[in-house]
Amino acid sequence: MKILFYISSSVLILGVLLKILHLPFANEALIIGFCSTVAFGLLGTGLPNRRKSAKSEPGMLLKIFTTVFAIVVGAGAVLKVLHLPFGNEALIAGAIGSVVCGLIQVFQKNDSEDDDSDAL
């Protein structure tokens, strides 16, 4: 699964390069690269394990929201590069959501931290 993710990421980067250079097939490479990168990324790492419930791992909902906001940022970037509507809105909404999720993760108490860790 990782090799497919890397190949799709390469197609996405190639699409960006083609778009910057104003070469043909840039839009197609961007769309195919982004959609396949999201699909393989979700299949490989983004989806929760079905054998475990979402409540069994703390922070699973936060991880899901972080993944969704990252996808929104990526989609907004692709929309912006392709000069399609709602690119700005997707970038702003995804960026705000990512910042909020990041701040929650930073200030969230980690269960693995011990109280005697400040004794060093």
Backbone torsions as a table, in degrees:
resi	resn	phi	psi	omega
1	MET	NA	-34.2	-179.0
2	LYS	-64.2	-38.1	-178.2
3	ILE	-64.9	-37.0	177.5
4	LEU	-67.3	-36.9	176.2
5	PHE	-63.6	-43.0	179.9
6	TYR	-67.2	-38.4	178.2
7	ILE	-65.4	-44.5	-179.8
8	SER	-66.9	-34.8	175.1
9	SER	-64.9	-37.6	177.5
10	SER	-65.3	-38.8	176.9
11	VAL	-64.4	-39.7	177.4
12	LEU	-62.8	-45.8	178.6
13	ILE	-64.3	-39.5	176.6
14	LEU	-62.4	-40.3	177.3
15	GLY	-62.1	-40.4	176.8
16	VAL	-63.3	-43.6	178.6
17	LEU	-61.9	-45.5	179.0
18	LEU	-62.3	-38.3	-179.6
19	LYS	-67.0	-41.7	179.0
20	ILE	-62.8	-37.7	-178.7
21	LEU	-86.9	1.2	179.6
22	HIS	57.1	42.5	179.0
23	LEU	-97.5	160.5	-179.2
24	PRO	-67.9	160.4	178.2
25	PHE	67.3	16.5	179.2
26	ALA	-69.3	-45.4	-179.3
27	ASN	-61.0	-42.9	-179.4
28	GLU	-64.3	-43.2	179.7
29	ALA	-64.9	-37.6	177.4
30	LEU	-64.0	-46.7	-177.7
31	ILE	-66.4	-48.2	-180.0
32	ILE	-64.5	-43.1	-179.4
33	GLY	-64.3	-43.7	-179.3
34	PHE	-67.6	-48.2	-177.9
35	CYS	-62.4	-42.6	-179.5
36	SER	-71.7	-34.6	177.0
37	THR	-64.6	-42.4	177.3
38	VAL	-63.9	-45.0	-177.7
39	ALA	-63.2	-49.3	-178.5
40	PHE	-71.0	-31.3	176.2
41	GLY	-66.1	-42.2	178.3
42	LEU	-68.6	-40.7	179.7
43	LEU	-67.1	-33.3	-176.4
44	GLY	-82.4	-42.7	-172.7
45	THR	-136.4	-26.2	-168.7
46	GLY	-77.5	-26.8	-176.4
47	LEU	-84.8	142.9	177.9
48	PRO	-68.3	154.4	179.2
49	ASN	-68.7	127.4	-176.8
50	ARG	-72.2	-22.8	-180.0
51	ARG	-71.7	-26.6	178.7
52	LYS	-104.2	146.9	175.3
53	SER	-78.8	161.3	-179.3
54	ALA	-66.2	-23.4	-179.1
55	LYS	-80.1	-16.2	-175.4
56	SER	-73.6	-25.6	178.8
57	GLU	-113.3	117.8	179.9
58	PRO	-65.7	140.1	178.2
59	GLY	85.3	6.6	-178.6
60	MET	-64.4	-40.2	179.2
61	LEU	-63.8	-38.3	177.7
62	LEU	-65.3	-38.8	177.5
63	LYS	-64.6	-39.0	178.9
64	ILE	-65.6	-44.7	178.4
65	PHE	-63.7	-38.9	177.7
66	THR	-61.9	-42.0	177.8
67	THR	-64.2	-42.7	179.8
68	VAL	-63.5	-44.3	179.8
69	PHE	-67.2	-32.9	175.1
70	ALA	-65.2	-38.6	177.2
71	ILE	-65.7	-39.6	179.2
72	VAL	-64.1	-40.7	177.4
73	VAL	-63.1	-45.0	178.8
74	GLY	-63.1	-42.1	178.2
75	ALA	-65.0	-39.8	177.4
76	GLY	-63.3	-38.5	177.9
77	ALA	-65.2	-42.4	178.7
78	VAL	-65.8	-42.8	177.4
79	LEU	-61.4	-39.4	179.7
80	LYS	-66.5	-43.7	-179.1
81	VAL	-66.4	-35.8	180.0
82	LEU	-83.8	1.7	179.8
83	HIS	59.5	39.3	177.8
84	LEU	-99.2	158.8	-178.9
85	PRO	-67.5	158.1	176.5
86	PHE	71.5	15.5	175.8
87	GLY	-67.6	-45.1	179.2
88	ASN	-62.9	-44.3	-177.8
89	GLU	-63.5	-42.0	179.0
90	ALA	-65.8	-40.6	178.0
91	LEU	-63.0	-44.7	-178.5
92	ILE	-66.8	-46.7	-179.0
93	ALA	-64.0	-43.5	179.2
94	GLY	-65.9	-39.1	179.7
95	ALA	-67.0	-43.5	178.7
96	ILE	-63.5	-45.0	178.4
97	GLY	-62.3	-39.8	178.5
98	SER	-65.7	-40.0	178.7
99	VAL	-64.8	-43.9	179.5
100	VAL	-62.4	-46.3	178.4
101	CYS	-62.5	-39.7	178.9
102	GLY	-64.7	-41.8	178.0
103	LEU	-65.7	-38.3	177.1
104	ILE	-63.4	-41.7	179.8
105	GLN	-66.5	-36.0	-179.4
106	VAL	-67.1	-43.2	-175.2
107	PHE	-93.6	3.2	178.3
108	GLN	-76.3	136.9	179.8
109	LYS	-71.5	128.4	179.5
110	ASN	-87.2	128.2	-178.3
111	ASP	-67.5	-22.9	-177.4
112	SER	-81.3	-10.6	178.9
113	GLU	-75.6	135.5	177.4
114	ASP	-100.0	157.3	179.6
115	ASP	-70.3	-24.8	-178.8
116	ASP	-90.4	15.8	179.6
117	SER	-72.9	-21.1	179.8
118	ASP	-84.0	3.4	179.6
119	ALA	-77.2	-9.5	-179.6
120	LEU	-71.1	NA	NA
